[in-house]
Amino acid sequence: MSSPESAAAWKAIAARKQSSRASRIPSKWHIPSSALPKDPPSLENGPQNVLDLPRQFLSSAEIAITEDYTVESLLSALASKKLSCEEVAQAFCHRAAIAHQLTNCLTEPLFDSAVQRAKELDAYLAQNGRPFGPLHGLPVSVKDTFNVKGVDTSIGLAYLCEKPATENAPLVSLLLSLGCVIVAKTNIPQTLASLDSVNNVFGRTMNPINRLCTAGGSSGGEGVLVAMKGSILGIGTDIGGSIRVPAMCNGVYGFKPSNNRIPYGGQALTGREGMSRTSVQAVAGPIARSVRDIDVFLREVIPRATLWAEDCMPCPWPPSSPSSQQIQGSGPNGELVIGILRSDGNCTLLPPITTILNEVAVSLQGTNTRTGAKIVVKELLTPRAWTRSQSVMSKLMGVDGAVVMNHMITSTGEPLVPWMSTRFRAGKAQPLERVAELQAQRSQLEREMLNLWSEVDAHGRRRQTLDAIVCPVAPHPVPPIEGYNAVGMTSSWVLFDYPTGTVPVRSVVEDDLELGRPLPAGNVLGSWDAKCRELWDEHVTDRRVYLGTPLSVQVVVQRGRDDWLCRVMGVIDEVMKSQTQTQSGDVKARL
């Protein structure tokens, strides 16, 4: 039990930390209090969408720099000196500062060091006549978990505040070696184990599209900052959905790679060092505004990862755009075979999710890609292994007993935030025999899942029959704050080590809400399903809260096929955008 002194310790630390953070936002970048959204958010005030609000406080040049470029075109403009690294860094830092004031997305503004770094890159280009590296001047952000030398890696815990890192995480060093400019570190949830980014030190990160709904987690600050265009690309981490869920919540693209692709080490230790290698390993990956931005970024990072990190293996990446190469699928005539996987057997899909899956399936079926490959869509039955995997995943994630995390929380008397108060349990680390038993269960599930991707003929030969899966990110739309519950549709793919990505499709419209129409009767599948159903029960949730929030799908491929995932995501994104443009044109024609 904590003493009164320790119980108050976290409050003093948090106050100092917030004051330090505020001092690093230049006064000239402060926006008027009249522009700030109303808190606490309420349905009466509506969604309070602030995505475009930064434009009111930016110059036309800053708007152009932060909005008009892709990763590729920005790099070209920087290399050709059309833009200087300094003016680009200034523009993105300014926009990040405004985004933070509107959403509370940052933990560590790094504006001064970013501008100084940009000046050094400009000097290098002037002196040498060539860019410093292939990502020369690219303004990026990183999740607070990554060590940046001289900066706290507090992960929202008072215990870790005011203890600056003594060296960079390998990924940070790799990014700097490529020429990146790191503009900020971003907010996360307490314990990193929830899907709503709130902690006692920095507070809650708000969704810029709809303040009534969650911004996601645990890379919530990254999802928000990228959506607000305060960085052109962000780096998050993912073990239960922590890249893909914030991407879904904020209407951007998220990419969870396989293990050993992107350096992961050099982050805040939330458990005993080395423990993750006995259970399930999280991965680092990008959150971006397009599939193409992800492709350009990974093309430079993944092949160089082994130069910097002991936890990576050599992996090439195709030198050209995913959509520019011939897509050769596993169909009899090279068709791209995409399976629609609807339910994990643990949660009933809410109507908007069923609708968006139907729209994607119909749009993809029979479509010819730009490379000439035809898409074949087939409905998949829920594999028993997918249903069982969430339970095994949850047990493996808890093998350390949360001993270290519990110590860090209780040392300064911190309370648990509301979402964690009923879910966080500290115990004892599991014995080796129990861990081995769980890993054996995992292996069996992995073997069972092979039957989803391939088949064996009468002669015992196995061939690929499925190229990718499209499934929900969650069984529900972007939920209200504190409303996220089941993560089986994201965490299970980490158990199988399948690379997966989030692709936004469109926003929720009124027809999606089916107001006054209850969820079709059916057996409640369990406690996760019961909580999910509450998000559609009009006695519990006002469905109008979902209006305007993004609807996304998750794309999944087999282990190790990360570049293939990028290509398939690009195809699906292109088809759905084309469909949206066609529908918009039809509406205009009728008008």
C-alpha positions as CSV (number, residue, x, y, z in Angstrom):
1,M,0.0,0.0,0.0
2,S,1.4,3.4,-1.0
3,S,2.1,6.1,1.6
4,P,0.5,9.6,1.2
5,E,3.8,10.9,0.0
6,S,4.1,8.3,-2.8
7,A,0.4,8.7,-3.6
8,A,1.0,12.3,-4.4
9,A,4.3,11.8,-6.2
10,W,2.9,11.0,-9.6
11,K,0.8,14.2,-9.5
12,A,3.9,16.4,-9.0
13,I,5.8,14.6,-11.7
14,A,2.9,14.8,-14.2
15,A,2.6,18.5,-13.5
16,R,6.3,19.1,-14.2
17,K,6.1,16.9,-17.3
18,Q,3.1,18.7,-18.7
19,S,4.7,22.1,-18.0
20,S,7.9,21.0,-19.8
21,R,5.9,19.8,-22.8
22,A,3.9,23.1,-23.0
23,S,7.1,25.1,-22.8
24,R,8.4,23.5,-26.0
25,I,5.5,24.8,-28.1
26,P,6.5,28.3,-29.3
27,S,4.1,31.0,-28.2
28,K,3.8,32.2,-31.8
29,W,2.2,28.9,-32.6
30,H,-0.4,29.0,-29.8
31,I,-4.0,29.1,-31.2
32,P,-6.7,31.1,-29.5
33,S,-8.8,29.4,-26.8
34,S,-11.9,30.1,-28.8
35,A,-10.7,27.6,-31.4
36,L,-10.3,24.8,-29.0
37,P,-13.0,22.0,-28.9
38,K,-15.3,21.8,-25.9
39,D,-14.5,19.3,-23.2
40,P,-15.8,17.0,-22.0
41,P,-17.2,16.0,-25.4
42,S,-20.9,15.5,-25.5
43,L,-23.4,14.4,-28.2
44,E,-25.0,17.9,-28.0
45,N,-21.8,19.5,-29.3
46,G,-21.5,17.0,-32.2
47,P,-18.3,15.4,-33.4
48,Q,-16.2,18.6,-33.3
49,N,-14.2,17.5,-36.3
50,V,-10.8,19.4,-36.3
51,L,-9.0,17.7,-39.2
52,D,-8.9,20.9,-41.3
53,L,-8.8,23.4,-38.5
54,P,-5.0,23.8,-38.6
55,R,-5.3,25.4,-42.0
56,Q,-6.7,28.5,-40.3
57,F,-3.4,29.1,-38.6
58,L,-0.9,28.1,-41.3
59,S,0.5,30.1,-44.2
60,S,-0.4,29.1,-47.7
61,A,3.2,27.8,-48.1
62,E,2.8,25.7,-44.9
63,I,-0.5,24.3,-46.1
64,A,1.0,23.3,-49.4
65,I,4.0,21.7,-47.8
66,T,2.0,19.6,-45.4
67,E,-0.9,18.7,-47.7
68,D,0.2,18.6,-51.3
69,Y,3.1,16.1,-51.2
70,T,3.4,12.4,-51.0
71,V,6.5,10.9,-49.4
72,E,7.9,10.4,-52.8
73,S,7.2,13.8,-54.2
74,L,8.4,15.5,-51.0
75,L,11.7,13.7,-51.2
76,S,12.1,14.7,-54.8
77,A,11.4,18.4,-53.9
78,L,13.9,18.3,-51.1
79,A,16.6,16.6,-53.2
80,S,16.2,19.1,-56.0
81,K,16.2,22.0,-53.6
82,K,12.7,23.1,-54.6
83,L,12.1,23.0,-50.9
84,S,14.6,23.3,-48.1
85,C,14.6,20.8,-45.2
86,E,14.3,23.7,-42.8
87,E,11.1,25.1,-44.3
88,V,9.6,21.6,-44.5
89,A,10.5,20.9,-40.8
90,Q,9.2,24.3,-39.7
91,A,5.9,23.6,-41.6
92,F,5.3,20.2,-40.1
93,C,6.4,21.2,-36.6
94,H,4.0,24.1,-36.8
95,R,1.2,21.9,-37.9
96,A,2.1,19.3,-35.2
97,A,1.9,22.0,-32.6
98,I,-1.6,23.0,-33.7
99,A,-2.7,19.3,-33.9
100,H,-1.5,18.8,-30.4
101,Q,-3.4,21.7,-29.0
102,L,-6.5,20.3,-30.6
103,T,-6.1,16.7,-29.8
104,N,-3.4,16.2,-27.1
105,C,-1.4,13.8,-29.4
106,L,2.2,14.6,-28.4
107,T,4.3,13.6,-25.4
108,E,7.6,15.1,-26.5
109,P,7.6,18.0,-29.0
110,L,11.1,17.9,-30.7
111,F,10.7,21.0,-32.7
112,D,14.0,22.7,-31.8
113,S,16.1,19.6,-32.6
114,A,14.1,18.9,-35.7
115,V,14.8,22.4,-37.2
116,Q,18.4,22.1,-36.2
117,R,18.7,18.7,-37.9
118,A,17.0,20.2,-41.0
119,K,19.5,23.0,-41.2
120,E,22.3,20.5,-41.0
121,L,20.8,18.5,-43.8
122,D,20.5,21.6,-46.0
123,A,24.1,22.4,-45.3
124,Y,25.1,18.9,-46.3
125,L,23.2,19.1,-49.6
126,A,24.7,22.4,-50.4
127,Q,28.3,21.2,-49.6
128,N,28.1,17.8,-51.2
129,G,25.7,18.3,-54.0
130,R,23.7,15.2,-53.1
131,P,21.1,14.3,-50.4
132,F,22.4,12.9,-47.1
133,G,20.3,9.7,-47.6
134,P,17.4,8.3,-49.5
135,L,14.9,9.8,-47.0
136,H,16.7,13.2,-46.9
137,G,14.6,15.7,-44.9
138,L,11.5,13.5,-44.4
139,P,9.6,14.7,-41.4
140,V,8.5,11.7,-39.3
141,S,7.2,11.0,-35.8
142,V,7.6,8.1,-33.5
143,K,5.6,6.5,-30.7
144,D,6.7,7.5,-27.3
145,T,8.0,3.9,-26.6
146,F,11.1,4.5,-28.8
147,N,14.3,5.9,-27.2
148,V,15.5,9.2,-28.6
149,K,18.8,10.2,-27.0
150,G,18.4,13.0,-24.5
151,V,14.6,12.6,-24.4
152,D,12.3,10.8,-21.9
153,T,10.8,7.5,-22.8
154,S,8.1,7.8,-20.2
155,I,5.3,5.9,-21.9
156,G,2.9,8.0,-19.8
157,L,4.2,6.6,-16.5
158,A,5.4,9.0,-13.8
159,Y,8.0,6.4,-12.7
160,L,9.8,6.8,-16.1
161,C,9.6,10.5,-16.4
162,E,12.7,12.8,-16.1
163,K,15.0,9.9,-17.0
164,P,16.2,10.8,-20.5
165,A,17.4,8.0,-22.8
166,T,21.2,7.7,-23.1
167,E,21.1,6.4,-26.7
168,N,18.8,6.1,-29.6
169,A,16.7,3.0,-30.4
170,P,18.2,1.2,-33.4
171,L,15.2,2.2,-35.5
172,V,15.7,5.8,-34.6
173,S,19.4,5.6,-35.6
174,L,18.4,3.9,-38.8
175,L,15.9,6.6,-39.6
176,L,18.4,9.3,-38.9
177,S,21.0,7.6,-41.1
178,L,18.6,7.7,-44.0
179,G,18.1,11.4,-43.5
180,C,14.8,11.6,-41.6
181,V,13.9,14.5,-39.3
182,I,12.0,13.4,-36.2
183,V,9.5,16.1,-35.2
184,A,7.9,14.6,-32.1
185,K,7.1,11.6,-30.0
186,T,3.4,10.7,-29.5
187,N,1.0,9.7,-26.9
188,I,0.0,6.2,-25.7
189,P,-2.3,4.5,-23.2
190,Q,-1.3,3.5,-19.6
191,T,0.4,0.1,-19.7
192,L,0.3,0.2,-23.5
193,A,-2.3,-2.5,-23.3
194,S,-5.5,-0.7,-24.2
195,L,-7.0,0.7,-27.4
196,D,-7.8,4.2,-26.1
197,S,-4.7,6.4,-25.6
198,V,-5.0,7.9,-22.1
199,N,-2.6,8.0,-19.2
200,N,-2.1,9.9,-16.0
201,V,0.9,11.9,-17.1
202,F,-0.2,13.3,-20.4
203,G,-4.0,12.8,-20.4
204,R,-6.2,11.5,-23.3
205,T,-5.5,11.9,-27.0
206,M,-8.7,12.8,-28.8
207,N,-10.0,11.7,-32.2
208,P,-9.8,14.6,-34.6
209,I,-12.7,13.3,-36.7
210,N,-15.1,12.7,-33.9
211,R,-14.2,13.8,-30.4
212,L,-16.9,11.4,-29.0
213,C,-15.0,8.4,-30.3
214,T,-11.7,6.8,-29.4
215,A,-8.5,7.8,-31.2
216,G,-7.3,4.2,-30.7
217,G,-4.2,2.8,-29.2
218,S,-1.7,2.0,-28.3
219,S,-0.2,4.1,-31.1
220,G,-3.1,6.5,-30.8
221,G,-1.0,9.7,-30.9
222,E,0.7,8.5,-34.1
223,G,-2.6,7.8,-35.8
224,V,-3.9,11.3,-34.9
225,L,-0.7,13.2,-35.8
226,V,-0.6,11.5,-39.3
227,A,-4.3,12.1,-39.8
228,M,-3.8,15.8,-38.8
229,K,-0.8,16.0,-41.2
230,G,1.6,17.0,-38.4
231,S,4.0,14.4,-39.8
232,I,4.1,12.7,-43.2
233,L,4.6,9.3,-41.7
234,G,4.6,7.9,-38.1
235,I,6.2,4.8,-36.5
236,G,4.0,2.8,-34.1
237,T,4.2,-0.7,-32.6
238,D,1.7,-3.5,-32.7
239,I,1.1,-6.6,-30.6
240,G,-2.7,-6.6,-30.3
241,G,-3.7,-4.1,-33.0
242,S,-1.8,-1.1,-31.9
243,I,-0.9,0.1,-35.4
244,R,-4.0,-1.1,-37.2
245,V,-6.6,0.1,-34.7
246,P,-5.4,3.8,-34.6
247,A,-5.3,3.7,-38.4
248,M,-8.9,2.5,-38.4
249,C,-10.0,5.1,-35.9
250,N,-8.3,8.0,-37.7
251,G,-9.0,7.0,-41.3
252,V,-5.4,6.4,-42.3
253,Y,-3.3,3.4,-43.4
254,G,-1.5,1.1,-41.0
255,F,1.0,-1.6,-41.7
256,K,2.0,-4.4,-39.2
257,P,4.9,-6.3,-40.6
258,S,6.1,-9.8,-39.8
259,N,8.7,-10.3,-37.1
260,N,12.3,-9.4,-37.9
261,R,11.6,-6.9,-40.6
262,I,11.9,-3.5,-38.8
263,P,14.1,-2.9,-35.7
264,Y,12.1,-3.1,-32.5
265,G,14.7,-2.9,-29.7
266,G,15.6,0.2,-27.8
267,Q,12.2,0.8,-26.4
268,A,10.9,1.3,-22.8
269,L,11.0,-2.0,-21.0
270,T,7.5,-2.8,-19.8
271,G,8.5,-6.3,-18.6
272,R,11.6,-8.3,-17.7
273,E,14.2,-7.9,-20.5
274,G,14.0,-10.8,-22.9
275,M,10.6,-12.0,-21.7
276,S,8.9,-11.1,-25.0
277,R,11.0,-13.7,-26.7
278,T,9.3,-16.4,-24.7
279,S,5.8,-15.2,-25.5
280,V,4.7,-13.1,-28.4
281,Q,6.8,-10.4,-29.9
282,A,5.5,-7.0,-30.8
283,V,6.6,-5.4,-34.1
284,A,7.2,-1.8,-35.3
285,G,5.6,-0.5,-38.4
286,P,4.4,2.7,-40.2
287,I,1.2,4.6,-40.2
288,A,0.8,6.8,-43.3
289,R,-1.6,8.6,-45.6
290,S,-1.4,6.1,-48.5
291,V,-0.2,2.6,-49.4
292,R,2.3,4.2,-51.7
293,D,3.9,6.2,-48.8
294,I,4.3,3.0,-46.9
295,D,5.9,1.3,-49.8
296,V,8.4,4.0,-50.5
297,F,9.3,4.1,-46.8
298,L,9.7,0.3,-46.3
299,R,11.7,0.0,-49.5
300,E,14.5,2.0,-47.8
301,V,14.1,0.7,-44.2
302,I,13.6,-3.0,-44.5
303,P,16.7,-3.9,-46.6
304,R,18.9,-2.0,-44.2
305,A,17.5,-3.2,-41.0
306,T,20.1,-5.8,-40.3
307,L,22.8,-3.1,-40.4
308,W,21.3,-1.6,-37.2
309,A,19.4,-4.3,-35.3
310,E,20.1,-7.7,-33.9
311,D,16.4,-8.6,-34.1
312,C,16.1,-8.4,-37.9
313,M,16.9,-10.7,-40.9
314,P,18.0,-9.8,-44.4
315,C,14.9,-9.0,-46.5
316,P,14.8,-7.5,-50.0
317,W,12.1,-5.1,-51.1
318,P,11.0,-4.7,-54.7
319,P,12.5,-1.5,-56.1
320,S,9.3,-0.4,-57.9
321,S,5.8,0.5,-57.0
322,P,3.5,-2.3,-55.9
323,S,0.9,-1.6,-58.5
324,S,3.4,-1.3,-61.4
325,Q,4.4,-4.9,-61.3
326,Q,2.4,-7.8,-62.7
327,I,0.3,-9.4,-60.0
328,Q,0.4,-13.1,-60.4
329,G,-2.1,-14.7,-58.1
330,S,-2.8,-18.3,-57.1
331,G,-5.8,-18.8,-59.4
332,P,-5.7,-21.3,-62.3
333,N,-5.0,-18.5,-64.7
334,G,-3.0,-16.2,-62.4
335,E,-6.1,-14.6,-60.8
336,L,-5.6,-12.8,-57.5
337,V,-7.7,-14.8,-55.0
338,I,-8.9,-12.8,-52.1
339,G,-10.9,-14.4,-49.3
340,I,-13.5,-12.6,-47.2
341,L,-13.3,-13.7,-43.6
342,R,-16.2,-12.3,-41.7
343,S,-16.3,-13.5,-38.1
344,D,-13.7,-14.8,-35.7
345,G,-16.5,-16.8,-34.0
346,N,-16.2,-14.7,-30.8
347,C,-18.1,-11.5,-31.9
348,T,-21.1,-10.8,-34.1
349,L,-20.4,-8.2,-36.7
350,L,-22.4,-5.0,-36.3
351,P,-24.3,-3.9,-39.5
352,P,-21.9,-1.2,-40.7
353,I,-19.0,-3.7,-40.7
354,T,-21.1,-6.3,-42.6
355,T,-22.0,-3.6,-45.1
356,I,-18.4,-2.5,-45.7
357,L,-17.3,-6.1,-46.2
358,N,-20.1,-6.6,-48.7
359,E,-19.1,-3.5,-50.6
360,V,-15.5,-4.5,-50.8
361,A,-16.3,-8.0,-51.8
362,V,-18.7,-6.9,-54.6
363,S,-16.3,-4.2,-55.8
364,L,-13.3,-6.6,-56.0
365,Q,-15.1,-9.5,-57.6
366,G,-14.1,-9.9,-61.3
367,T,-12.2,-6.6,-61.3
368,N,-9.2,-6.4,-63.6
369,T,-6.3,-4.7,-62.0
370,R,-4.1,-2.2,-63.9
371,T,-1.6,-5.0,-64.4
372,G,-4.2,-7.2,-66.0
373,A,-4.8,-9.6,-63.2
374,K,-8.4,-10.5,-62.5
375,I,-9.6,-10.6,-58.9
376,V,-11.5,-13.6,-57.7
377,V,-13.3,-13.3,-54.3
378,K,-14.4,-16.2,-52.3
379,E,-16.2,-16.4,-48.9
380,L,-14.2,-18.2,-46.2
381,L,-15.6,-20.2,-43.3
382,T,-14.3,-19.1,-39.9
383,P,-11.3,-21.4,-39.1
384,R,-11.6,-23.0,-35.7
385,A,-8.0,-22.0,-35.1
386,W,-8.9,-18.3,-35.5
387,T,-11.6,-18.6,-32.9
388,R,-9.4,-20.3,-30.4
389,S,-6.4,-18.0,-31.1
390,Q,-7.6,-15.0,-29.1
391,S,-7.6,-17.0,-25.9
392,V,-4.1,-18.4,-26.5
393,M,-2.9,-15.0,-27.4
394,S,-4.2,-13.4,-24.2
395,K,-2.6,-16.0,-22.1
396,L,0.8,-15.7,-23.8
397,M,0.7,-11.9,-23.5
398,G,0.3,-12.3,-19.7
399,V,3.1,-14.8,-19.0
400,D,5.2,-12.2,-17.3
401,G,2.5,-11.5,-14.7
402,A,2.8,-7.8,-15.3
403,V,5.2,-7.6,-12.4
404,V,7.4,-4.9,-13.8
405,M,4.5,-2.8,-15.0
406,N,2.8,-3.1,-11.7
407,H,5.9,-2.0,-9.9
408,M,6.3,1.1,-12.1
409,I,2.6,2.1,-11.6
410,T,2.5,1.6,-7.8
411,S,5.9,3.2,-7.0
412,T,4.5,6.7,-7.5
413,G,1.0,5.9,-6.3
414,E,-0.6,6.2,-9.7
415,P,-4.2,5.0,-10.1
416,L,-5.2,2.9,-12.9
417,V,-7.1,4.8,-15.7
418,P,-10.8,3.7,-15.9
419,W,-10.4,1.2,-18.8
420,M,-7.5,-0.5,-17.1
421,S,-9.1,-0.6,-13.6
422,T,-11.2,-3.7,-14.4
423,R,-8.7,-5.3,-16.7
424,F,-5.2,-4.9,-15.3
425,R,-4.1,-7.7,-13.0
426,A,-0.6,-8.2,-11.6
427,G,0.4,-11.7,-10.7
428,K,3.4,-14.0,-11.0
429,A,5.4,-14.9,-14.0
430,Q,4.3,-18.3,-15.5
431,P,6.7,-21.2,-15.1
432,L,8.6,-22.5,-18.1
433,E,6.4,-25.5,-18.4
434,R,3.3,-23.4,-18.8
435,V,4.9,-21.1,-21.4
436,A,6.0,-24.2,-23.3
437,E,2.5,-25.6,-23.2
438,L,1.0,-22.3,-24.6
439,Q,3.7,-22.2,-27.3
440,A,2.7,-25.8,-28.3
441,Q,-0.9,-24.7,-28.5
442,R,0.2,-21.8,-30.7
443,S,2.1,-24.2,-33.0
444,Q,-0.9,-26.4,-33.5
445,L,-3.1,-23.4,-34.4
446,E,-0.4,-22.2,-36.9
447,R,-0.5,-25.7,-38.5
448,E,-4.3,-25.6,-38.7
449,M,-4.2,-22.2,-40.4
450,L,-2.1,-23.6,-43.2
451,N,-5.2,-25.3,-44.6
452,L,-6.8,-21.9,-45.1
453,W,-4.1,-20.9,-47.6
454,S,-3.4,-24.0,-49.5
455,E,-4.7,-27.5,-50.4
456,V,-3.2,-30.9,-50.9
457,D,-4.0,-32.9,-54.0
458,A,-4.6,-36.6,-54.4
459,H,-0.8,-37.1,-54.8
460,G,0.2,-35.3,-51.6
461,R,1.3,-32.1,-53.3
462,R,0.4,-28.8,-51.7
463,R,-0.4,-25.7,-53.7
464,Q,-1.4,-22.1,-52.8
465,T,-5.1,-21.4,-53.3
466,L,-5.5,-18.1,-51.4
467,D,-3.4,-14.9,-51.9
468,A,-4.9,-12.6,-49.2
469,I,-7.7,-12.2,-46.7
470,V,-10.0,-9.2,-46.2
471,C,-11.6,-9.1,-42.8
472,P,-12.7,-6.5,-40.3
473,V,-10.3,-4.6,-38.1
474,A,-13.0,-4.9,-35.4
475,P,-16.5,-6.2,-35.2
476,H,-17.8,-2.7,-34.6
477,P,-17.3,0.8,-36.1
478,V,-14.9,3.3,-34.3
479,P,-16.4,3.0,-30.8
480,P,-17.1,5.8,-28.3
481,I,-14.4,6.6,-25.8
482,E,-13.7,3.6,-23.5
483,G,-15.9,1.5,-25.8
484,Y,-13.2,-0.8,-27.4
485,N,-13.4,-4.3,-26.1
486,A,-12.4,-7.4,-28.1
487,V,-9.2,-7.4,-30.1
488,G,-9.3,-10.9,-31.5
489,M,-9.6,-9.7,-35.1
490,T,-6.2,-8.0,-34.8
491,S,-4.3,-9.8,-32.1
492,S,-4.7,-13.2,-33.6
493,W,-2.7,-12.3,-36.7
494,V,0.2,-11.4,-34.4
495,L,0.0,-14.8,-32.8
496,F,0.4,-16.3,-36.4
497,D,3.0,-13.6,-37.3
498,Y,1.0,-12.7,-40.4
499,P,1.7,-9.2,-41.9
500,T,-1.5,-7.2,-41.9
501,G,-2.6,-3.7,-42.8
502,T,-5.5,-1.3,-42.5
503,V,-7.1,0.2,-45.5
504,P,-9.8,3.0,-45.0
505,V,-12.7,2.7,-47.4
506,R,-15.3,5.4,-46.6
507,S,-17.1,7.1,-43.7
508,V,-20.2,6.0,-41.9
509,V,-23.4,7.6,-43.4
510,E,-26.9,7.7,-41.9
511,D,-28.1,4.7,-43.8
512,D,-25.4,2.6,-42.1
513,L,-27.0,3.3,-38.7
514,E,-30.3,1.5,-39.3
515,L,-31.9,3.7,-36.7
516,G,-34.7,2.0,-34.9
517,R,-33.8,-1.4,-36.2
518,P,-32.3,-3.7,-33.5
519,L,-29.5,-6.2,-34.1
520,P,-31.0,-9.4,-35.5
521,A,-31.7,-11.9,-32.8
522,G,-29.1,-14.6,-32.2
523,N,-27.2,-16.3,-29.5
524,V,-24.7,-14.2,-27.6
525,L,-21.3,-15.8,-28.3
526,G,-19.7,-14.8,-25.1
527,S,-18.7,-11.8,-22.9
528,W,-16.8,-10.1,-25.8
529,D,-19.9,-10.4,-28.0
530,A,-22.1,-9.1,-25.3
531,K,-20.0,-5.9,-24.9
532,C,-19.9,-5.5,-28.7
533,R,-23.7,-5.8,-29.0
534,E,-24.0,-2.9,-26.4
535,L,-22.3,-0.7,-29.0
536,W,-25.4,-1.2,-31.2
537,D,-28.1,-1.3,-28.5
538,E,-29.9,2.0,-28.8
539,H,-30.8,1.8,-25.1
540,V,-27.1,1.9,-24.3
541,T,-25.4,3.7,-27.3
542,D,-26.7,6.5,-29.5
543,R,-25.8,5.3,-32.9
544,R,-25.5,8.8,-34.2
545,V,-22.1,8.9,-32.5
546,Y,-20.7,6.9,-35.5
547,L,-21.7,9.3,-38.2
548,G,-18.6,10.5,-40.2
549,T,-16.2,8.0,-38.6
550,P,-14.1,5.9,-40.9
551,L,-15.0,2.4,-42.0
552,S,-11.9,0.3,-42.8
553,V,-10.9,-3.2,-43.7
554,Q,-8.0,-5.3,-42.7
555,V,-5.8,-7.1,-45.3
556,V,-3.9,-10.2,-44.3
557,V,-1.2,-12.3,-46.0
558,Q,1.0,-15.2,-45.0
559,R,4.0,-14.8,-42.8
560,G,7.0,-13.2,-44.4
561,R,5.2,-11.9,-47.5
562,D,5.4,-8.2,-46.4
563,D,6.1,-6.8,-49.8
564,W,3.1,-8.8,-51.2
565,L,0.9,-7.3,-48.5
566,C,1.8,-3.9,-49.6
567,R,1.0,-4.8,-53.2
568,V,-2.4,-6.3,-52.4
569,M,-3.3,-3.4,-50.1
570,G,-2.5,-1.1,-53.1
571,V,-4.8,-3.1,-55.4
572,I,-7.7,-3.1,-52.9
573,D,-7.2,0.6,-52.2
574,E,-7.1,1.5,-55.9
575,V,-10.3,-0.5,-56.6
576,M,-12.3,1.0,-53.7
577,K,-11.2,4.5,-54.6
578,S,-12.2,4.0,-58.2
579,Q,-15.5,2.7,-57.0
580,T,-16.1,5.8,-54.8
581,Q,-15.1,8.1,-57.7
582,T,-17.5,6.3,-60.0
583,Q,-20.4,6.6,-57.5
584,S,-19.6,10.3,-57.0
585,G,-19.7,10.8,-60.7
586,D,-23.0,9.0,-61.0
587,V,-24.5,11.2,-58.3
588,K,-23.3,14.4,-60.0
589,A,-24.7,13.2,-63.3
590,R,-28.1,12.6,-61.8
591,L,-28.0,16.1,-60.3
